[in-house]
């Protein structure tokens, strides 16, 4: 699966204008950084926070074409709503890795 759906990014660019795309992508990247930073806090309730960010990322990742992140967010959000715990180190690491990869790919996109 692709990290970025370039067709969605292009649609967004057409909707908001090419000049506004870098600004909105910058906000999205800041959001990804904030999620990663909070996930790394030692006193964080990981299960609740993974559910919280997964719910938020379903729509924001979809809006920006962050396909892999959107799919993981949907999976985690569904698991959380089904009562499954997301407190394993693997859940956290998978989200952290994908947040980082997604951030890097969008930085490359902005640099083009």
MARKOLKE-445414 format. One record per atom (N, C-alpha, C): residue number from 0; residue in one letter; atom name; z, y, x. Coordinates in nm, 3 decimals. Each point is the difference from the previous one (the first is absolute). Example, Ala and Ser with C-alpha at 12.3 -4.5 7.8 and 13.67 -1.06 7.14 Angstrom:
2
vexlo nr:0; rest:A; atom:N; up:0.780; north:-0.569; east:1.319
vexlo nr:0; rest:A; atom:CA; up:0.000; north:0.119; east:-0.089
vexlo nr:0; rest:A; atom:C; up:0.000; north:0.120; east:0.090
vexlo nr:1; rest:S; atom:N; up:-0.072; north:0.105; east:-0.035
vexlo nr:1; rest:S; atom:CA; up:0.006; north:0.119; east:0.082
vexlo nr:1; rest:S; atom:C; up:0.073; north:0.109; east:-0.077
END
This chain:
112
vexlo nr:0; rest:X; atom:N; up:0.000; north:-0.119; east:0.084
vexlo nr:0; rest:X; atom:CA; up:0.000; north:0.119; east:-0.084
vexlo nr:0; rest:X; atom:C; up:0.000; north:0.125; east:0.088
vexlo nr:1; rest:X; atom:N; up:-0.074; north:0.096; east:-0.044
vexlo nr:1; rest:X; atom:CA; up:-0.006; north:0.127; east:0.073
vexlo nr:1; rest:X; atom:C; up:0.128; north:0.079; east:-0.021
vexlo nr:2; rest:X; atom:N; up:0.036; north:0.074; east:0.101
vexlo nr:2; rest:X; atom:CA; up:0.115; north:0.090; east:-0.009
vexlo nr:2; rest:X; atom:C; up:-0.036; north:0.119; east:-0.089
vexlo nr:3; rest:X; atom:N; up:-0.121; north:0.054; east:0.019
vexlo nr:3; rest:X; atom:CA; up:-0.045; north:0.118; east:-0.074
vexlo nr:3; rest:X; atom:C; up:-0.122; north:-0.035; east:-0.083
vexlo nr:4; rest:X; atom:N; up:0.003; north:0.040; east:-0.126
vexlo nr:4; rest:X; atom:CA; up:-0.117; north:-0.007; east:-0.087
vexlo nr:4; rest:X; atom:C; up:-0.073; north:0.132; east:0.016
vexlo nr:5; rest:X; atom:N; up:-0.103; north:0.000; east:0.082
vexlo nr:5; rest:X; atom:CA; up:-0.071; north:0.124; east:0.033
vexlo nr:5; rest:X; atom:C; up:-0.071; north:0.059; east:-0.122
vexlo nr:6; rest:X; atom:N; up:-0.038; north:-0.084; east:-0.095
vexlo nr:6; rest:X; atom:CA; up:-0.062; north:0.052; east:-0.122
vexlo nr:6; rest:X; atom:C; up:0.101; north:0.081; east:-0.081
vexlo nr:7; rest:X; atom:N; up:0.125; north:-0.045; east:-0.004
vexlo nr:7; rest:X; atom:CA; up:0.103; north:0.076; east:-0.071
vexlo nr:7; rest:X; atom:C; up:0.028; north:0.131; east:0.071
vexlo nr:8; rest:X; atom:N; up:0.003; north:-0.001; east:0.131
vexlo nr:8; rest:X; atom:CA; up:0.021; north:0.123; east:0.076
vexlo nr:8; rest:X; atom:C; up:-0.113; north:0.098; east:-0.029
vexlo nr:9; rest:X; atom:N; up:-0.122; north:-0.051; east:-0.005
vexlo nr:9; rest:X; atom:CA; up:-0.115; north:0.085; east:-0.030
vexlo nr:9; rest:X; atom:C; up:0.008; north:0.057; east:-0.141
vexlo nr:10; rest:X; atom:N; up:0.041; north:-0.082; east:-0.096
vexlo nr:10; rest:X; atom:CA; up:0.018; north:0.050; east:-0.138
vexlo nr:10; rest:X; atom:C; up:0.105; north:0.109; east:-0.005
vexlo nr:11; rest:X; atom:N; up:0.110; north:-0.022; east:0.071
vexlo nr:11; rest:X; atom:CA; up:0.106; north:0.100; east:0.004
vexlo nr:11; rest:X; atom:C; up:-0.053; north:0.129; east:0.061
vexlo nr:12; rest:X; atom:N; up:-0.076; north:-0.012; east:0.106
vexlo nr:12; rest:X; atom:CA; up:-0.057; north:0.117; east:0.067
vexlo nr:12; rest:X; atom:C; up:-0.091; north:0.077; east:-0.097
vexlo nr:13; rest:X; atom:N; up:-0.077; north:-0.070; east:-0.079
vexlo nr:13; rest:X; atom:CA; up:-0.088; north:0.065; east:-0.098
vexlo nr:13; rest:X; atom:C; up:0.081; north:0.070; east:-0.109
vexlo nr:14; rest:X; atom:N; up:0.111; north:-0.062; east:-0.039
vexlo nr:14; rest:X; atom:CA; up:0.083; north:0.057; east:-0.106
vexlo nr:14; rest:X; atom:C; up:0.075; north:0.126; east:0.044
vexlo nr:15; rest:X; atom:N; up:0.053; north:-0.003; east:0.121
vexlo nr:15; rest:X; atom:CA; up:0.087; north:0.109; east:0.044
vexlo nr:15; rest:X; atom:C; up:-0.067; north:0.096; east:0.097
vexlo nr:16; rest:X; atom:N; up:-0.114; north:-0.040; east:0.054
vexlo nr:16; rest:X; atom:CA; up:-0.070; north:0.083; east:0.098
vexlo nr:16; rest:X; atom:C; up:0.032; north:-0.043; east:0.142
vexlo nr:17; rest:X; atom:N; up:-0.101; north:0.007; east:0.083
vexlo nr:17; rest:X; atom:CA; up:0.012; north:-0.046; east:0.139
vexlo nr:17; rest:X; atom:C; up:0.107; north:0.078; east:0.077
vexlo nr:18; rest:X; atom:N; up:0.016; north:0.129; east:-0.031
vexlo nr:18; rest:X; atom:CA; up:0.099; north:0.080; east:0.071
vexlo nr:18; rest:X; atom:C; up:0.143; north:-0.039; east:-0.034
vexlo nr:19; rest:X; atom:N; up:0.020; north:-0.054; east:-0.119
vexlo nr:19; rest:X; atom:CA; up:0.136; north:-0.036; east:-0.044
vexlo nr:19; rest:X; atom:C; up:0.041; north:-0.141; east:0.042
vexlo nr:20; rest:X; atom:N; up:-0.098; north:-0.083; east:0.032
vexlo nr:20; rest:X; atom:CA; up:0.032; north:-0.139; east:0.034
vexlo nr:20; rest:X; atom:C; up:0.095; north:-0.012; east:0.119
vexlo nr:21; rest:X; atom:N; up:-0.024; north:0.069; east:0.111
vexlo nr:21; rest:X; atom:CA; up:0.095; north:-0.013; east:0.113
vexlo nr:21; rest:X; atom:C; up:0.142; north:0.044; east:-0.035
vexlo nr:22; rest:X; atom:N; up:0.011; north:0.100; east:-0.085
vexlo nr:22; rest:X; atom:CA; up:0.133; north:0.047; east:-0.039
vexlo nr:22; rest:X; atom:C; up:0.073; north:-0.108; east:-0.079
vexlo nr:23; rest:X; atom:N; up:-0.068; north:-0.058; east:-0.098
vexlo nr:23; rest:X; atom:CA; up:0.063; north:-0.104; east:-0.081
vexlo nr:23; rest:X; atom:C; up:0.027; north:-0.126; east:0.080
vexlo nr:24; rest:X; atom:N; up:-0.092; north:-0.035; east:0.088
vexlo nr:24; rest:X; atom:CA; up:0.024; north:-0.117; east:0.085
vexlo nr:24; rest:X; atom:C; up:0.119; north:0.024; east:0.093
vexlo nr:25; rest:X; atom:N; up:0.015; north:0.122; east:0.046
vexlo nr:25; rest:X; atom:CA; up:0.116; north:0.033; east:0.083
vexlo nr:25; rest:X; atom:C; up:0.130; north:-0.019; east:-0.075
vexlo nr:26; rest:X; atom:N; up:0.002; north:0.038; east:-0.126
vexlo nr:26; rest:X; atom:CA; up:0.119; north:-0.020; east:-0.084
vexlo nr:26; rest:X; atom:C; up:0.027; north:-0.149; east:-0.018
vexlo nr:27; rest:X; atom:N; up:-0.105; north:-0.076; east:-0.025
vexlo nr:27; rest:X; atom:CA; up:0.013; north:-0.145; east:-0.015
vexlo nr:27; rest:X; atom:C; up:0.055; north:-0.063; east:0.127
vexlo nr:28; rest:X; atom:N; up:-0.050; north:0.042; east:0.116
vexlo nr:28; rest:X; atom:CA; up:0.048; north:-0.055; east:0.127
vexlo nr:28; rest:X; atom:C; up:0.147; north:0.035; east:0.024
vexlo nr:29; rest:X; atom:N; up:0.040; north:0.120; east:-0.038
vexlo nr:29; rest:X; atom:CA; up:0.140; north:0.038; east:0.011
vexlo nr:29; rest:X; atom:C; up:0.086; north:-0.089; east:-0.088
vexlo nr:30; rest:X; atom:N; up:-0.049; north:-0.029; east:-0.120
vexlo nr:30; rest:X; atom:CA; up:0.070; north:-0.089; east:-0.091
vexlo nr:30; rest:X; atom:C; up:0.017; north:-0.139; east:0.061
vexlo nr:31; rest:X; atom:N; up:-0.105; north:-0.052; east:0.062
vexlo nr:31; rest:X; atom:CA; up:0.008; north:-0.132; east:0.064
vexlo nr:31; rest:X; atom:C; up:0.103; north:0.001; east:0.111
vexlo nr:32; rest:X; atom:N; up:0.003; north:0.106; east:0.080
vexlo nr:32; rest:X; atom:CA; up:0.099; north:0.012; east:0.108
vexlo nr:32; rest:X; atom:C; up:0.142; north:0.000; east:-0.056
vexlo nr:33; rest:X; atom:N; up:0.020; north:0.074; east:-0.108
vexlo nr:33; rest:X; atom:CA; up:0.134; north:0.008; east:-0.059
vexlo nr:33; rest:X; atom:C; up:0.046; north:-0.136; east:-0.051
vexlo nr:34; rest:X; atom:N; up:-0.091; north:-0.074; east:-0.062
vexlo nr:34; rest:X; atom:CA; up:0.035; north:-0.134; east:-0.048
vexlo nr:34; rest:X; atom:C; up:0.041; north:-0.089; east:0.119
vexlo nr:35; rest:X; atom:N; up:-0.078; north:0.005; east:0.107
vexlo nr:35; rest:X; atom:CA; up:0.029; north:-0.084; east:0.116
vexlo nr:35; rest:X; atom:C; up:0.134; north:0.039; east:0.063
vexlo nr:36; rest:X; atom:N; up:0.024; north:0.130; east:0.012
vexlo nr:36; rest:X; atom:CA; up:0.126; north:0.045; east:0.060
vexlo nr:36; rest:X; atom:C; up:0.120; north:-0.047; east:-0.082
vexlo nr:37; rest:X; atom:N; up:-0.010; north:0.012; east:-0.131
vexlo nr:37; rest:X; atom:CA; up:0.112; north:-0.040; east:-0.084
vexlo nr:37; rest:X; atom:C; up:0.019; north:-0.152; east:0.002
vexlo nr:38; rest:X; atom:N; up:-0.109; north:-0.076; east:0.008
vexlo nr:38; rest:X; atom:CA; up:0.013; north:-0.145; east:0.009
vexlo nr:38; rest:X; atom:C; up:0.072; north:-0.042; east:0.128
vexlo nr:39; rest:X; atom:N; up:-0.010; north:0.080; east:0.103
vexlo nr:39; rest:X; atom:CA; up:0.063; north:-0.032; east:0.128
vexlo nr:39; rest:X; atom:C; up:0.146; north:0.042; east:0.008
vexlo nr:40; rest:X; atom:N; up:0.050; north:0.070; east:-0.099
vexlo nr:40; rest:X; atom:CA; up:0.140; north:0.040; east:0.003
vexlo nr:40; rest:X; atom:C; up:0.090; north:-0.123; east:-0.017
vexlo nr:41; rest:X; atom:N; up:0.104; north:-0.012; east:0.084
vexlo nr:41; rest:X; atom:CA; up:0.084; north:-0.120; east:-0.006
vexlo nr:41; rest:X; atom:C; up:0.082; north:-0.012; east:-0.128
vexlo nr:42; rest:X; atom:N; up:0.035; north:0.112; east:-0.064
vexlo nr:42; rest:X; atom:CA; up:0.085; north:-0.007; east:-0.119
vexlo nr:42; rest:X; atom:C; up:-0.082; north:-0.001; east:-0.129
vexlo nr:43; rest:X; atom:N; up:-0.126; north:-0.022; east:0.012
vexlo nr:43; rest:X; atom:CA; up:-0.090; north:0.001; east:-0.114
vexlo nr:43; rest:X; atom:C; up:0.013; north:-0.128; east:-0.083
vexlo nr:44; rest:X; atom:N; up:0.006; north:0.014; east:-0.132
vexlo nr:44; rest:X; atom:CA; up:-0.007; north:-0.115; east:-0.090
vexlo nr:44; rest:X; atom:C; up:-0.147; north:-0.039; east:-0.008
vexlo nr:45; rest:X; atom:N; up:-0.038; north:-0.091; east:0.087
vexlo nr:45; rest:X; atom:CA; up:-0.141; north:-0.035; east:0.019
vexlo nr:45; rest:X; atom:C; up:-0.066; north:-0.049; east:-0.127
vexlo nr:46; rest:X; atom:N; up:0.065; north:-0.085; east:-0.075
vexlo nr:46; rest:X; atom:CA; up:-0.059; north:-0.054; east:-0.122
vexlo nr:46; rest:X; atom:C; up:-0.034; north:0.112; east:-0.097
vexlo nr:47; rest:X; atom:N; up:0.097; north:0.085; east:-0.028
vexlo nr:47; rest:X; atom:CA; up:-0.024; north:0.111; east:-0.094
vexlo nr:47; rest:X; atom:C; up:-0.106; north:0.095; east:0.052
vexlo nr:48; rest:X; atom:N; up:0.005; north:0.028; east:0.128
vexlo nr:48; rest:X; atom:CA; up:-0.096; north:0.096; east:0.055
vexlo nr:48; rest:X; atom:C; up:-0.142; north:-0.057; east:0.002
vexlo nr:49; rest:X; atom:N; up:-0.015; north:-0.127; east:0.034
vexlo nr:49; rest:X; atom:CA; up:-0.134; north:-0.060; east:-0.003
vexlo nr:49; rest:X; atom:C; up:-0.055; north:0.000; east:-0.143
vexlo nr:50; rest:X; atom:N; up:0.084; north:-0.024; east:-0.097
vexlo nr:50; rest:X; atom:CA; up:-0.044; north:0.008; east:-0.140
vexlo nr:50; rest:X; atom:C; up:-0.041; north:0.142; east:-0.035
vexlo nr:51; rest:X; atom:N; up:0.080; north:0.096; east:0.043
vexlo nr:51; rest:X; atom:CA; up:-0.027; north:0.141; east:-0.030
vexlo nr:51; rest:X; atom:C; up:-0.132; north:0.047; east:0.062
vexlo nr:52; rest:X; atom:N; up:-0.018; north:-0.027; east:0.129
vexlo nr:52; rest:X; atom:CA; up:-0.123; north:0.048; east:0.062
vexlo nr:52; rest:X; atom:C; up:-0.122; north:-0.078; east:-0.046
vexlo nr:53; rest:X; atom:N; up:0.020; north:-0.126; east:-0.033
vexlo nr:53; rest:X; atom:CA; up:-0.112; north:-0.080; east:-0.049
vexlo nr:53; rest:X; atom:C; up:-0.050; north:0.056; east:-0.133
vexlo nr:54; rest:X; atom:N; up:0.092; north:0.038; east:-0.084
vexlo nr:54; rest:X; atom:CA; up:-0.039; north:0.059; east:-0.128
vexlo nr:54; rest:X; atom:C; up:-0.077; north:0.131; east:0.023
vexlo nr:55; rest:X; atom:N; up:0.049; north:0.082; east:0.090
vexlo nr:55; rest:X; atom:CA; up:-0.066; north:0.128; east:0.029
vexlo nr:55; rest:X; atom:C; up:-0.136; north:-0.020; east:0.068
vexlo nr:56; rest:X; atom:N; up:-0.006; north:-0.096; east:0.090
vexlo nr:56; rest:X; atom:CA; up:-0.124; north:-0.021; east:0.076
vexlo nr:56; rest:X; atom:C; up:-0.113; north:-0.061; east:-0.082
vexlo nr:57; rest:X; atom:N; up:0.033; north:-0.066; east:-0.110
vexlo nr:57; rest:X; atom:CA; up:-0.107; north:-0.057; east:-0.082
vexlo nr:57; rest:X; atom:C; up:-0.101; north:0.107; east:-0.037
vexlo nr:58; rest:X; atom:N; up:0.048; north:0.115; east:-0.043
vexlo nr:58; rest:X; atom:CA; up:-0.093; north:0.103; east:-0.044
vexlo nr:58; rest:X; atom:C; up:-0.049; north:0.087; east:0.114
vexlo nr:59; rest:X; atom:N; up:0.088; north:0.041; east:0.091
vexlo nr:59; rest:X; atom:CA; up:-0.046; north:0.089; east:0.106
vexlo nr:59; rest:X; atom:C; up:-0.097; north:-0.070; east:0.095
vexlo nr:60; rest:X; atom:N; up:0.029; north:-0.126; east:0.035
vexlo nr:60; rest:X; atom:CA; up:-0.091; north:-0.073; east:0.087
vexlo nr:60; rest:X; atom:C; up:-0.135; north:-0.021; east:-0.069
vexlo nr:61; rest:X; atom:N; up:0.003; north:-0.027; east:-0.130
vexlo nr:61; rest:X; atom:CA; up:-0.125; north:-0.018; east:-0.075
vexlo nr:61; rest:X; atom:C; up:-0.079; north:0.130; east:-0.002
vexlo nr:62; rest:X; atom:N; up:0.066; north:0.112; east:-0.019
vexlo nr:62; rest:X; atom:CA; up:-0.068; north:0.130; east:-0.004
vexlo nr:62; rest:X; atom:C; up:-0.073; north:0.031; east:0.129
vexlo nr:63; rest:X; atom:N; up:0.059; north:-0.040; east:0.112
vexlo nr:63; rest:X; atom:CA; up:-0.058; north:0.030; east:0.130
vexlo nr:63; rest:X; atom:C; up:-0.084; north:-0.114; east:0.056
vexlo nr:64; rest:X; atom:N; up:-0.013; north:-0.108; east:-0.075
vexlo nr:64; rest:X; atom:CA; up:-0.084; north:-0.111; east:0.045
vexlo nr:64; rest:X; atom:C; up:0.065; north:-0.088; east:0.105
vexlo nr:65; rest:X; atom:N; up:0.132; north:0.003; east:0.008
vexlo nr:65; rest:X; atom:CA; up:0.073; north:-0.084; east:0.096
vexlo nr:65; rest:X; atom:C; up:0.017; north:-0.139; east:-0.063
vexlo nr:66; rest:X; atom:N; up:-0.107; north:-0.078; east:0.004
vexlo nr:66; rest:X; atom:CA; up:-0.008; north:-0.126; east:-0.074
vexlo nr:66; rest:X; atom:C; up:0.106; north:-0.102; east:0.038
vexlo nr:67; rest:X; atom:N; up:0.016; north:-0.028; east:0.126
vexlo nr:67; rest:X; atom:CA; up:0.096; north:-0.102; east:0.041
vexlo nr:67; rest:X; atom:C; up:0.142; north:0.042; east:-0.037
vexlo nr:68; rest:X; atom:N; up:0.032; north:0.125; east:0.019
vexlo nr:68; rest:X; atom:CA; up:0.132; north:0.051; east:-0.034
vexlo nr:68; rest:X; atom:C; up:0.022; north:-0.004; east:-0.151
vexlo nr:69; rest:X; atom:N; up:-0.102; north:0.035; east:-0.076
vexlo nr:69; rest:X; atom:CA; up:0.009; north:-0.006; east:-0.146
vexlo nr:69; rest:X; atom:C; up:0.027; north:-0.144; east:-0.045
vexlo nr:70; rest:X; atom:N; up:-0.071; north:-0.094; east:0.058
vexlo nr:70; rest:X; atom:CA; up:0.017; north:-0.140; east:-0.038
vexlo nr:70; rest:X; atom:C; up:0.140; north:-0.052; east:0.033
vexlo nr:71; rest:X; atom:N; up:0.051; north:0.035; east:0.116
vexlo nr:71; rest:X; atom:CA; up:0.135; north:-0.042; east:0.036
vexlo nr:71; rest:X; atom:C; up:0.101; north:0.066; east:-0.094
vexlo nr:72; rest:X; atom:N; up:-0.021; north:0.126; east:-0.030
vexlo nr:72; rest:X; atom:CA; up:0.090; north:0.071; east:-0.092
vexlo nr:72; rest:X; atom:C; up:0.000; north:-0.065; east:-0.137
vexlo nr:73; rest:X; atom:N; up:-0.115; north:-0.039; east:-0.048
vexlo nr:73; rest:X; atom:CA; up:-0.009; north:-0.068; east:-0.130
vexlo nr:73; rest:X; atom:C; up:0.077; north:-0.132; east:0.006
vexlo nr:74; rest:X; atom:N; up:-0.019; north:-0.076; east:0.107
vexlo nr:74; rest:X; atom:CA; up:0.070; north:-0.128; east:0.015
vexlo nr:74; rest:X; atom:C; up:0.152; north:0.020; east:0.002
vexlo nr:75; rest:X; atom:N; up:0.046; north:0.095; east:0.080
vexlo nr:75; rest:X; atom:CA; up:0.144; north:0.024; east:0.010
vexlo nr:75; rest:X; atom:C; up:0.056; north:0.055; east:-0.130
vexlo nr:76; rest:X; atom:N; up:-0.073; north:0.090; east:-0.065
vexlo nr:76; rest:X; atom:CA; up:0.047; north:0.056; east:-0.126
vexlo nr:76; rest:X; atom:C; up:0.011; north:-0.110; east:-0.106
vexlo nr:77; rest:X; atom:N; up:-0.099; north:-0.086; east:-0.007
vexlo nr:77; rest:X; atom:CA; up:0.004; north:-0.112; east:-0.095
vexlo nr:77; rest:X; atom:C; up:0.116; north:-0.094; east:0.030
vexlo nr:78; rest:X; atom:N; up:0.020; north:-0.030; east:0.127
vexlo nr:78; rest:X; atom:CA; up:0.110; north:-0.087; east:0.040
vexlo nr:78; rest:X; atom:C; up:0.133; north:0.062; east:-0.040
vexlo nr:79; rest:X; atom:N; up:0.015; north:0.129; east:0.026
vexlo nr:79; rest:X; atom:CA; up:0.123; north:0.069; east:-0.036
vexlo nr:79; rest:X; atom:C; up:0.026; north:0.000; east:-0.149
vexlo nr:80; rest:X; atom:N; up:-0.105; north:0.022; east:-0.078
vexlo nr:80; rest:X; atom:CA; up:0.015; north:0.000; east:-0.146
vexlo nr:80; rest:X; atom:C; up:0.030; north:-0.140; east:-0.053
vexlo nr:81; rest:X; atom:N; up:-0.036; north:-0.102; east:0.077
vexlo nr:81; rest:X; atom:CA; up:0.029; north:-0.138; east:-0.039
vexlo nr:81; rest:X; atom:C; up:0.140; north:-0.043; east:0.044
vexlo nr:82; rest:X; atom:N; up:0.071; north:0.091; east:0.066
vexlo nr:82; rest:X; atom:CA; up:0.135; north:-0.030; east:0.043
vexlo nr:82; rest:X; atom:C; up:0.011; north:-0.061; east:0.139
vexlo nr:83; rest:X; atom:N; up:-0.112; north:-0.011; east:0.070
vexlo nr:83; rest:X; atom:CA; up:0.004; north:-0.056; east:0.135
vexlo nr:83; rest:X; atom:C; up:0.052; north:0.104; east:0.098
vexlo nr:84; rest:X; atom:N; up:0.072; north:-0.047; east:0.098
vexlo nr:84; rest:X; atom:CA; up:0.054; north:0.088; east:0.103
vexlo nr:84; rest:X; atom:C; up:-0.104; north:0.024; east:0.109
vexlo nr:85; rest:X; atom:N; up:-0.001; north:0.121; east:0.051
vexlo nr:85; rest:X; atom:CA; up:-0.092; north:0.037; east:0.109
vexlo nr:85; rest:X; atom:C; up:0.079; north:0.035; east:0.126
vexlo nr:86; rest:X; atom:N; up:0.113; north:-0.064; east:0.016
vexlo nr:86; rest:X; atom:CA; up:0.091; north:0.037; east:0.108
vexlo nr:86; rest:X; atom:C; up:-0.021; north:-0.079; east:0.129
vexlo nr:87; rest:X; atom:N; up:-0.101; north:-0.084; east:0.005
vexlo nr:87; rest:X; atom:CA; up:-0.020; north:-0.077; east:0.123
vexlo nr:87; rest:X; atom:C; up:-0.060; north:0.089; east:0.109
vexlo nr:88; rest:X; atom:N; up:0.030; north:-0.031; east:0.125
vexlo nr:88; rest:X; atom:CA; up:-0.060; north:0.076; east:0.110
vexlo nr:88; rest:X; atom:C; up:-0.153; north:-0.005; east:-0.003
vexlo nr:89; rest:X; atom:N; up:-0.055; north:-0.109; east:-0.051
vexlo nr:89; rest:X; atom:CA; up:-0.147; north:-0.013; east:-0.007
vexlo nr:89; rest:X; atom:C; up:-0.060; north:0.100; east:-0.097
vexlo nr:90; rest:X; atom:N; up:0.065; north:0.021; east:-0.115
vexlo nr:90; rest:X; atom:CA; up:-0.049; north:0.098; east:-0.097
vexlo nr:90; rest:X; atom:C; up:-0.003; north:0.139; east:0.062
vexlo nr:91; rest:X; atom:N; up:0.113; north:0.033; east:0.063
vexlo nr:91; rest:X; atom:CA; up:0.010; north:0.132; east:0.062
vexlo nr:91; rest:X; atom:C; up:-0.105; north:0.016; east:0.109
vexlo nr:92; rest:X; atom:N; up:-0.013; north:-0.099; east:0.087
vexlo nr:92; rest:X; atom:CA; up:-0.093; north:0.012; east:0.112
vexlo nr:92; rest:X; atom:C; up:-0.145; north:0.007; east:-0.049
vexlo nr:93; rest:X; atom:N; up:-0.032; north:-0.076; east:-0.101
vexlo nr:93; rest:X; atom:CA; up:-0.136; north:0.003; east:-0.054
vexlo nr:93; rest:X; atom:C; up:-0.034; north:0.140; east:-0.051
vexlo nr:94; rest:X; atom:N; up:0.095; north:0.061; east:-0.072
vexlo nr:94; rest:X; atom:CA; up:-0.023; north:0.136; east:-0.051
vexlo nr:94; rest:X; atom:C; up:-0.008; north:0.100; east:0.115
vexlo nr:95; rest:X; atom:N; up:0.090; north:-0.011; east:0.097
vexlo nr:95; rest:X; atom:CA; up:-0.004; north:0.091; east:0.116
vexlo nr:95; rest:X; atom:C; up:-0.132; north:-0.012; east:0.075
vexlo nr:96; rest:X; atom:N; up:-0.044; north:-0.121; east:0.025
vexlo nr:96; rest:X; atom:CA; up:-0.126; north:-0.021; east:0.072
vexlo nr:96; rest:X; atom:C; up:-0.117; north:0.061; east:-0.075
vexlo nr:97; rest:X; atom:N; up:-0.004; north:-0.022; east:-0.129
vexlo nr:97; rest:X; atom:CA; up:-0.111; north:0.052; east:-0.079
vexlo nr:97; rest:X; atom:C; up:0.006; north:0.152; east:-0.013
vexlo nr:98; rest:X; atom:N; up:0.118; north:0.056; east:-0.009
vexlo nr:98; rest:X; atom:CA; up:0.012; north:0.146; east:0.000
vexlo nr:98; rest:X; atom:C; up:-0.056; north:0.058; east:0.130
vexlo nr:99; rest:X; atom:N; up:0.033; north:-0.062; east:0.112
vexlo nr:99; rest:X; atom:CA; up:-0.047; north:0.048; east:0.130
vexlo nr:99; rest:X; atom:C; up:-0.151; north:-0.016; east:0.013
vexlo nr:100; rest:X; atom:N; up:-0.053; north:-0.115; east:-0.034
vexlo nr:100; rest:X; atom:CA; up:-0.144; north:-0.023; east:0.012
vexlo nr:100; rest:X; atom:C; up:-0.077; north:0.095; east:-0.091
vexlo nr:101; rest:X; atom:N; up:0.049; north:0.017; east:-0.121
vexlo nr:101; rest:X; atom:CA; up:-0.066; north:0.091; east:-0.094
vexlo nr:101; rest:X; atom:C; up:0.001; north:0.142; east:0.055
vexlo nr:102; rest:X; atom:N; up:0.114; north:0.042; east:0.051
vexlo nr:102; rest:X; atom:CA; up:0.011; north:0.134; east:0.058
vexlo nr:102; rest:X; atom:C; up:-0.101; north:0.017; east:0.112
vexlo nr:103; rest:X; atom:N; up:-0.008; north:-0.096; east:0.089
vexlo nr:103; rest:X; atom:CA; up:-0.094; north:0.008; east:0.113
vexlo nr:103; rest:X; atom:C; up:-0.145; north:0.009; east:-0.048
vexlo nr:104; rest:X; atom:N; up:-0.035; north:-0.081; east:-0.098
vexlo nr:104; rest:X; atom:CA; up:-0.138; north:0.000; east:-0.050
vexlo nr:104; rest:X; atom:C; up:-0.037; north:0.134; east:-0.063
vexlo nr:105; rest:X; atom:N; up:0.093; north:0.061; east:-0.071
vexlo nr:105; rest:X; atom:CA; up:-0.027; north:0.131; east:-0.060
vexlo nr:105; rest:X; atom:C; up:-0.005; north:0.110; east:0.106
vexlo nr:106; rest:X; atom:N; up:0.078; north:-0.015; east:0.104
vexlo nr:106; rest:X; atom:CA; up:-0.012; north:0.097; east:0.110
vexlo nr:106; rest:X; atom:C; up:-0.137; north:-0.008; east:0.064
vexlo nr:107; rest:X; atom:N; up:-0.053; north:-0.121; east:0.020
vexlo nr:107; rest:X; atom:CA; up:-0.137; north:-0.017; east:0.052
vexlo nr:107; rest:X; atom:C; up:-0.101; north:0.063; east:-0.093
vexlo nr:108; rest:X; atom:N; up:0.019; north:-0.020; east:-0.129
vexlo nr:108; rest:X; atom:CA; up:-0.090; north:0.056; east:-0.099
vexlo nr:108; rest:X; atom:C; up:0.001; north:0.152; east:0.005
vexlo nr:109; rest:X; atom:N; up:0.116; north:0.059; east:0.012
vexlo nr:109; rest:X; atom:CA; up:0.011; north:0.146; east:0.009
vexlo nr:109; rest:X; atom:C; up:-0.063; north:0.054; east:0.127
vexlo nr:110; rest:X; atom:N; up:0.003; north:-0.079; east:0.107
vexlo nr:110; rest:X; atom:CA; up:-0.055; north:0.046; east:0.128
vexlo nr:110; rest:X; atom:C; up:-0.153; north:-0.002; east:0.003
vexlo nr:111; rest:X; atom:N; up:-0.060; north:-0.070; east:-0.095
vexlo nr:111; rest:X; atom:CA; up:-0.148; north:-0.011; east:-0.001
vexlo nr:111; rest:X; atom:C; up:-0.064; north:0.132; east:-0.037
END
